[in-house]
Amino acid sequence: MSDKTYTPDTWTVVKVINGEKFYYRILAGWGGGYTYGASWKLSSGIEQIVEEDDRYVISNASGSTYVCRKGAPQHTSYTMSILKGFQGDIGVENIFEEPIEEAILYLEYLKTNGAVA
């Protein structure tokens, strides 16, 4: 389990379908700088989303937390190329962007029905 907190420059929710199951994850990106390049990370799987005034605090299966600013760009050309690479590997129909509201509704449904994300 990880207890790391990430604050990405860009982020988007992606839905990953694996057979009969699906998961919501965060595709996060950081712009980099002079001494280091751009980077990205795909979260382990969203388990909880707490909406605050200016951000979402998103807890994941690994124990990591993503603090995602509202209004931040969804992605750069770099993170979009990462998503396109995943789509090329497992199919466009099996990994794609979803509005965060869809993930929130799904997690609320699971909580209401006693299921686990």
Helices and strands as residue ranges (DSSP letters): E 5-6, E 10-18, E 21-30, E 39-42, E 46-51, E 55-60, E 65-69, H 77-90, G 92-94, E 95-98, H 100-112
